[in-house]
Amino acid sequence: MSARTFALGGYGPRRRSAWDRLTARDSIVWRMDWMILLSGVALAVIGSLLVYSATRNRTELNQGDPQYFLVRHVISLGIGIALMIGTVWLGHRRLRSVVPVLYGITVLLAVCVLTPLGATINGSRAWLNLGGGFTVQPAEFIKITVILGMAMLLAAKVDAGDREHPDHRTVLHALAMAALPIAIILMMPDLGSVMVLVIIVLAVLLASGASNRWIIGLCLAGAGGAVLVWTLGLLDEYQINRFAAFANPALDPAGVGYNTNQARIAIGSGGLTGKGLFEGTQTTGQFVPEQQTDFVFTVAGEELGFVGGGLILVLLGILIWRACRIARESTELYSTIVAAGVIAWFAFQAFENIGMTLGIMPVAGLPLPFVSYGGTSMFAVWIAVGLLQSIRTQRPIAA
């Protein structure tokens, strides 16, 4: 029997089918963290229902089509998942080599926002007008490039075996890299995104093993900077009003405190199990502004009650918990830093968004990850999930 006959006759090694390759223990499908993926999808599905409930009766927003926002939200979800798949396929290590290019593109887009191409929404010039009714918020993508850029700089010498921890010069270079886009976003002004980026920077430095003196110094500098900004009157009037309403919830409930007051009424009226999906009186009556974006959690609180709001928190908790496991089990500092940056981003932004609807955090104009309406935000969080999945799938298989 010839060697060819031997191989084709089933006595030699057989070539695995496409299904066998996909379901093999060493395949990407098997090694992905499905709890993260399913939690993210579940949050997005819940968000679709909440967005539809918040916008179906708002003819001044939905152009007379009750399903206008729902369709766009679902399309954004589909594109976001496609971007996640593309990120996993490229891999976080391959992206490491093009971080300078990605960083330059996102910074350039942020600069364009300050030109006539920028669009002002709710007092913040944070969007880039693409025409045809489409806008993009570069700050969402900057969160990703800052994480990747700082991770690349801080981990370079450590992963090469030259050092155990980043030295002071490396930390300074990483901070300078992050400072440029933060300064641009501060000029928009978009304080919510600046807050998230500051938390990301602190988390990245902690994960890198940088000296605690940097963390303490940055916290003190941040506190001093906040006092200076307030003293010099660099904040816009609407931003001052938001902080005033947070400090004194009873202040002008029909004016500056209207949003937070109505948000608490909506959530409080939901009770344990809620009034029922699409049955919320605060939502149907359109009492809560920006309910499909920044205040989407109020829809959950009113219509799904404590149970529905708690489910959202549980799903977010599962996602962040699994991301922490990925960071802990990573075998290289670069991957650990990237995962830590994503964790800090998701955790703080979710806390800030839900906290402002409950009155325990100031209103900062941040969407609830995976849930709020917004294409750029949806794209960015799913790219971040792709980075987590890439770290998970490319780690060595235990013997």
ROKOL-762261 format. One record per residue: residue in three letters; x, y, z of N, C-alpha, C in turn. Coordinates in pm, whole numbers, plus 50000, padded with zeros to 5 digits. Last residue first. Example, Ala and Ser with C-alpha at 12.3 -4.5 7.8 and 13.67 -1.06 7.14 Angstrom:
2
SER512854977550708513674989450714512905000350787 ALA513194943150780512304955050780513204967050780 
***
This chain:
399
ALA499185225753093499445211753057498515202553128 ALA497355253852983497945246153093498095231553052 ILE498205273452709497305263252761498025255252871 PRO499005308452725499425294552709498425285052772 ARG496645331852577497505327752688497885313052668 GLN494885339152385496295337952345497215334252461 THR492385341752498492585331052401494055328952366 ARG492675364052674492265350852724492645339752626 ILE493325384752504494245381252613493945367252663 SER490985384452347492285381652286493315377552391 GLN489085392052533489015378752475490325374852409 LEU489925418652581489895408852690489885394552635 LEU489555429152322490895429052382490965418952496 GLY486765426452300487655419052209489075418452261 VAL485985445052489485715430852515486575422052424 ALA486785467652345487435464552473487195449952511 ILE484955466252139486385465052107487155461452232 TRP482705471052294482865457852234484295455652183 VAL483055497652367483035487352473483205473452415 ALA483055510652113484235510952198484215499752302 PHE480455506852010481615501751937482825500452030 MET478955520252205478765505952184479965499952111 SER479875546652169480055539852298479935524752282 THR479005551351907480425551551939480725544252069 GLY476115548651932476915539951848478375539551887 GLY473815547352182474975554852136475915545852059 TYR471945539952472471955542352328473185550652293 SER473225518352733472765531252680472815531652528 VAL474475492552764473025494552781472535507252713 PHE477225491052746476445480452683474945483352682 PRO477655514153015478255504752917477315493552877 LEU475785542753017475935530053089476465519652991 PRO477495573852938476535563052911476795550952999 LEU477795604453117478445591953073477385581353048 GLY477275630153232477045627453089477745615253037 ALA477425635453498478645637353420478465633953272 VAL476065645253799475725642153660476945645453573 PRO477705631254091477245642454007476945638053865 MET476255604754288477345609854206476825621554123 ILE473935598454411475155596954492476405601054415 GLY471575598254268471905610154343473145609054428 LEU470925578554096470505576554234470825588654322 THR472085586953865470635585353864470075583454004 MET474745586153939474145599253915472625598353907 GLY475215558453964475275567054081474615580554059 ILE475155549353705474075545253795474035554353917 ASN477505563253614476225564453546475065560853639 GLU479525555553798479175569653780477785571153717 PHE479575527553762479285533253894478845547753882 ALA480255525953491478985520353537478595526353671 GLN482785537853503481735543953422480365538753461 PHE484225520353673483975534253713482825540353633 ALA484115495853526483645496753664483315511153702 PHE485205501553270483845496353285483295498753426 TRP487815511653348486895518953260485465514353284 ALA488935490753494488725503753557487725512053478 ILE489015470753291488255468653414487925482053480 VAL490785482353106489395479753067488515478053190 GLY493135482653263492565495053211491105493553172 ALA493535455153304493275463953418492665477153374 ALA494105446653042492905441653110492535450653228 VAL496535460453004495395462852916494105458552984 ILE498135449053207497825463453209496615466453123 THR498265422353122497705425553253497295440253259 SER499595424852878498225419952881497535423553012 TYR502125434352972501335441952873499865437652878 LEU503085413753135502645426253196501775434353099 GLU501955380153090502815391253050502215404353102 THR500115361253161501525357953185502475368953141 SER497005364253337497875367853225499335365353260 GLU495365360653551495965348753492496885351653375 ARG494435386253613495235378953711495985367253649 ALA492925393053386494085401153423495015393353517 ILE490935373353401491805373853284493075381753316 ARG489725380553641490385367553630491345367253511 CYS488645405253568489685404753672490435391453667 ALA486725396553388487845404453337488985404753438 ARG484985384353564485705376053468486895383453408 TRP484105407653700484765396653772485575387953678 ILE482845421853496484055427453557484825416653633 LEU480705404053441481635408153335482945413253394 ILE479405402953687479975390753627481035394353523 GLY478595429953713479515423953809480175411453755 LEU476775432353504477995440453502479045434653596 LEU474885414153605475525411553477476825419653463 VAL474155427453843474735414053848475485410953719 LEU473035451253743474235451753828474935438253834 ILE470825440553610471835448053535473145448753614 LEU469455429953829469945421053724471025427853641 GLY468725453153969469695443954028470275434453926 GLY466805462953795468025470653817469125461953876 GLY464905442053826465515444853696466805452753708 VAL464365444254103464805431454045465515433953911 PHE463435469854139464695466054203465255453254141 GLY461875476053814462005476353958463385472554009 LEU461185478653555461625465353597461885464553747 GLU460395505453537459595495153471459945481053513 GLU462205520653700460755522853704459985510853650 GLY464775510353647464295511653784462785512953792 ALA464925512153366464995499153433464425499853573 VAL464805539753341463765531453278463735517753343 THR467105547453469465835551253529464675543353469 PHE469135539853302468905531553420467595535153490 VAL469355559953115468635547853077468335538953197 PHE470485585253116469565581553224468755569053191 ASP472085588252887472695589353020471795584053131 THR469905575952683471375576052688471865576252833 GLN467225577552704467735566452624469255565452631 GLN466725600552847466475587652913467005575852832 GLU467005628452835468105619752792467965605652849 PRO464765636753113465505639852989466605629552961 VAL461775624153228463225623053249463955626153118 PHE459165625953141459595635153246461115635253264 GLN457515612152959458695619352911459185629653013 GLY455465595253020455195609553028456355618352989 THR456785570953007455765574052906455465588952903 THR458405574353238458985572353106458005575952996 GLN456565577453440457595587553423458215586653284 THR455095553653406454435566653386455455577953368 GLY455855523853240456335534053333455715547653305 GLU455335503153068454215508353148454635519353245 PHE457355489652942456565499052861455395505152937 LEU457245464453184457935469753067456965477652981 GLY456145473653510455975465753389456635472553271 LYS456775486553738455425488653686455135480353562 GLY458745466453969458495476153864457055476853819 THR459365450654186459275444154055458945453653941 LEU459735469854399460485457254391460515451654250 GLY459545503554275459405493554381460245481254357 GLY459365524954100459345511354046459165500654151 SER459695549454213458315545154189458235530754139 GLY462445553354220461745550454345460335545154323 ILE462975559653952463535547454011462755543554136 ALA461525584053927461275572653837461755559653900 ILE462665600154125461235597154129460935584654046 ARG465285601754032465015594854159463545591454174 ALA464835616353797465445603053791465155595253918 GLN463845640553888462945631753813463505617553803 ASN466225649854011464985648354087464035638754018 THR468055651253802468295641753911467045639453994 ASN466735671253640467115657953590467245647853702 TYR466395694253810465255687053751465625672853711 GLY468155711553924468005698453987466935689853925 VAL467925734653774469175727253767469065713353828 GLY464585733953794465635739453708466845730453704 ALA462905724053976462325726053843463345731453744 PRO464395723654208463985710754149463345712054011 ASP466475741554344465775744154217465345731154148 LEU467955719354557468175731954489467445732454355 ALA467885695354677466655703254685466765716554612 PRO470465685154655469405679554570468115687554571 ASN473345698854656472085702354721470935697454634 ALA475365686954510475645690854648474365693754726 PHE474065684054263474545672154336474765675354483 ALA473615710154191472455701454212472845688854287 ALA476265718454161475425724854262474215716254294 PHE477085703053948477705700754078476885707054190 ARG475415714453751475355700053781475955697053918 ASN476245740953745474875737753790474745723053826 ILE478765738253636478635743153773477265739653829 GLN477975730353380478745721153463478695725253610 TYR476675752653283475885740353298476625730153384 GLU478785771453274477685773253369476905760353391 ASP482065756353259480895762553199479765762953301 LEU485035763153449483905754553415482795762653351 LEU486875781153534487075775553402485945766453358 GLY487255796853768486005797753691486115792153551 LEU489345794453936489545803253821488295804453733 THR488315775654118488655789254164488755798954048 TRP488065752553962486885758554022487135773054060 VAL490735747953894489735749753788488495756653843 LEU491825744554152492265755654067491245758553957 VAL490585721154238490385733654314490735745754228 ALA491615703754046490175705754055489855718754129 GLY494375704754104493875709553977492395712353979 GLY494435692654357494825706654342494325712754213 ALA493595666954284492815674754380493145689654368 GLY495685659954110494315660554062493435668854153 ALA497885660254281497845669754170496435671254115 LEU497165638954449497295652354504497235663054395 CYS497205618254257495965621154332496005635254391 LEU499875619154175498815622154079497495625454149 GLY501195611754415501445624754353500335628654256 ILE500245585654450499955595954551500115609954491 ILE501325573854217499885573554244499495584654342 TRP504075578254249503385583654132501875584254158 ARG504615564054477504775578554480504095585254362 ASN504495537654415503305543654476503405558854483 SER505945529154100506105533654239504825540354289 ALA504235504153904504965516653919504995520954066 GLY502875481553835503865480353942504705492753960 SER500835482153658502185481153602503245479053709 ALA498545486453804498755473153746500175471253696 LEU498855513753864498825503753971499145489853917 LEU498685524553605499915526053682499985515953796 VAL496045517653544497135512553461498465513453537 ALA494625532453734494555517853735495695511653657 LEU495255558953653495625554153787495635538953793 VAL494105558853393495545561453412496005556153548 ILE491385554653454492135544953374493635546453395 ILE490805578253591490715565453662491485554653587 VAL491145595953376491995597253495491985584253575 LEU489115587353204490505586153163491465587253282 VAL486835594453352487095580453320488565578453284 MET487115622553358487085614853482487415600153457 VAL486915628253085488165631053155488225623253285 SER484255621553038485305613352976486655615853042 GLY483095642453194482805628353221483885619353164 LEU483895666553082484445662653211484205647953242 ASP484505679652813483795667152839484365661352968 PRO484165711952661484735703252764483845690952784 MET486895705752541485635704752468484475712152532 MET489195705852691488855718252621487495717652553 LEU489405679852771489045689752873488645702952809 ILE490335667952541488965665052582488495675052687 ILE492965677952549492085681352436490625679252475 ALA493945666252784493885680852773492935685052661 ILE493825639452709493015644052823492855659252817 PRO495695637852500494265636452469493365641152584 LEU498075644252671497685651852551496205650052518 ALA498385625452878498015639252910497505646952788 ALA499335601352783497925602152822497465616552841 MET502015608152734501205602852625499715604052657 ALA502795614852990502785625252886501915620852768 LEU502695589753110501795600353156501695611653053 ALA504755576852972503375571752963502375582353006 HIS506965591953053506605591452911505155586752894 LEU506925586053327506755599853282506345600353135 VAL507495558753323506205563353376505915577553328 THR510125559953223509075553253147507685557753192 ARG511395573053433511365579353301510255573153215 HIS511135554953646510465567853653510375574653515 ASP510565521053518511325531453586510595544753577 PRO508435493153584508765504753500509555515153580 HIS510085463853722509015473953725509415485453634 GLU512155447553649511025441353718509825450653721 ARG513795448253326513455453953456512305446153518 ASP514295432653105515325442153145515075447853285 GLY512405415852994513255410353098514335419853148 ALA510495424752827511755420952765512735415152865 ASP508545432353002508325420052925509585415352854 VAL509845456253090509545445353184509345432253109 LYS510055473152874511295468052934511025456353029 ALA507185475752812508215472552713509465466352776 ALA505155483752976505515469552979506715466152892 LEU504745510852935505085506353070505605491953073 LEU504105512552658505285519352714505715513252846 MET501785496352634502955493952548504215500052608 ALA500065508352819500505494452839501745491452758 MET499665533152698500355532552827500865518452855 GLY498335523952462499575531552456500355531052586 LEU496025510752555497025503452476498375510652475 ILE494765532252693495065519552760496175512152686 VAL494545550852485495325554352605495705541652681 THR492875537252309494255539752268495135544052386 ILE490455536052460491145523852416492595526552385 LYS489825562852497489945554052614490725541352578 ILE489505571252237490715575352307490915566952433 PHE486965562752175488085555252118489405558852186 GLU485545582252318485315568052347486475559552294 ALA486305606552206486745603552342486555588852377 PRO485005609251957486375604051962486845600252102 GLN481975601451866482575607551984483975601952002 VAL480255609651568481145600451638481775608051754 THR477145610351384478195616751462479045605951530 PHE474955614351112475845605451187476925613751258 GLY473435629750942472875626751074473755617851159 GLY474965634850721473895625050709473275621150842 GLY478135640250886477165642650782476115631750776 LEU479765637551101480175630550979479235633050863 ASN480905656951358479795655751263480295649551132 LEU481935646251662482425649851530481315646951430 TRP481395658351994481055649551883481605655051752 ALA481625675852202482385663352212482165654152093 ARG480895701352342481345699852203482245687652195 SER478125702852547479465697452533479795695452385 GLY475485710852559476495719852614477915715052598 ASN474045690952423473865692752568475015700652631 ILE476385690852172475165684252221475135685452372 THR477985703651895477705705852036476355699652073 ALA480395690251675478975692551703478775693851853 GLY483105699751455482555694751581481095698551598 LEU484015712851237483465699451215482805693751339 PRO485235736351322483825736951278483205723451248 THR487165720451591487035728251468485555729351430 LEU487195702451791487325716551830487245725951710 VAL487225678451659485995682051731486015696951768 CYS489805675751573488805679951475487495684051541 VAL490995665051801491305678851763490265684151666 ALA489995639051782489615647551895489885662251866 LEU491295630251552489835631251552489355640251666 LEU493915630451651493555639251540492045641051532 VAL493715610251842494025623751886493645633851777 THR493225588351673492205592451770492455606551822 ILE495635587551521494335589351456493285594451554 GLY497605583151717497635595251636496295598051570 TYR496825557651807496855569051899496805582151821 LEU497255542251580495895543551635495795555551728 VAL500065545251561499185549751452497765551851503 PRO500975533951804501265548051772500355553551661 VAL499965506651777499395515951875499725530451842 VAL500905486551624500305497851552499675507951648 SER501825466851791502785472651697502225484751622 ARG499585458651930500655465652002501605472651907 LEU498095443151767497705457151779498795465351848 ARG499295418751821499495424751689499135439651691 ARG498345414952081499795415952057500085422351921 HIS495615412752056496145424452128497645425952106 GLY494245403151739495005400051860495605412451924 LEU492675399751510493955406851501494845403551621 TRP490555385051625491285379551510492645386451496 VAL489645402751819490155389551860491005383651748 THR488805423451651489865425851750490485412751796 GLY486745411151508487925415851438489095418251531 ILE484955406851719485505395351647486775399351571 MET484405433851782485005424951881485665412951813 LEU483195442051546484475448151585485175439751691 ALA480875426751567481785424451454483165430351484 ILE479755438751789480175424751799481125421151685 GLY479225464251675480125462751790480635448551805 ILE477345458251480478655463351439479675461751551 GLY475255450051652475805440851552477185445251506 LEU474835473951796475235461751866475875451851769 SER473965490551590475215493751661475735481651736 ILE471545477651534472595478251432473945481251495 VAL470215482951774470515469151738471605468551631 HIS470015510851754470715504851867471125490451835 ARG468465514351527469835519351527470655513251640 VAL466085502651621466775497151504468235501551502 LEU465455519851837465655505451857466465499451743 PHE465035544751719466195542851807466485528051831 TYR462695537951559463885544551504465125541751590 GLN460235528351620461335518851627462665524851579 PRO458425549251578458635544351715459845535151729 ASP458935576051382459085561451375459375556051514 GLY459005603351402457715597051373457765581951362 GLN461555609651483461155612951346459875605751304 ASN462225606951749462285594951665461785596951522 LEU461905632251872463225626251860463285615151757 GLU459315639051877460245649951845461665644651827 THR458055616051963458005619051820458975630251782 ARG458415594152177459025607452164459155611152017 ASN457595568752217456565579052215457125593052193 ARG459935553652214458865550052120457785560852110 THR461955558152400461915566552280460705564152190 ALA461955540752615462205554852641461955563752521 SER461575515752500460555521052591460715536052610 TYR463995513552357462715513952285461625519852373 VAL465795512552571465885523452474464575524852398 LEU464985488452689464875500952764464925513052671 LEU465575470052486464195471352535463995484552608 SER468355473952468467495476152351466045478252392 GLY469245466252724469345480152682468455483252563 ILE468855438852703468055446452800468065461252762 VAL470835434852509469435431452479468505438952574 ALA473135442752648472755449952527471295447252489 LEU473195423652853473065437852886472595445852765 ALA473575400652695472375401952777472135416652816 VAL476125406052589474975404952499473665406852576 GLY477665405652827477595417552743476405417552650 SER477235379152907476815390152995476695403052915 LEU478385365052696476945363852719476435374852810 LEU481105373152724480365375352600478865375052624 ILE481745364652984481865378752946481005381752825 MET481285337452952480515344753052480585359853026 TRP483115328752768481735329952725480855337152827 ASP486125335452680485375336452805483915339152769 MET487575311552453486965324452483486235323952616 ARG488375285852394489145293052494488575306852526 TRP486685276652193486715269552321487345278152430 VAL487295294851987485925293752038485915287152175 ILE489985289851934489605302751992488215301852054 SER491055256452031490495266151939490125279052011 ASP491905235552185492865246352163492345257052067 ARG489825217552179490115224252306491095235752290 ALA487695221851891488855215951959489205224152082 THR485755233751744485355228351874486505221851950 LEU487045241951510486335251851591486055246751732 ARG488025217951409488965228451446488315238851535 ASP485645204451359486585198951457487575209651504 TRP484625220451155483895219351282484815214151393 ALA486505215950955486335229551007485635229251142 SER488285184951028487285192850958487205206751021 ARG491715175251021490515178951096489575187351012 ARG493045148150848492925162750852491625166450921 ARG494465120451016493385126250937493385141350954 PRO497275099550988496655111151053495625117550961 GLY496395066950854497315077550891496575088950959 TYR494355050850785495345045350876496335056050922 GLY492585060350598492185061550737493195056050834 GLY493305061350339492515050050383492155050250529 LEU494995081950288493585083750254492715072650308 ALA497425070950377496895083150441495425084850413 PHE497695048650212497695046850357497065058950426 THR497825060549964496675052049996496555050250146 ARG500285073649995499075081549969497845073450005 ALA502035052350031501875062050141500615070250123 SER500565021849908501385033849898501115043050017 MET500864988150000500005000050000500895012450000 
***
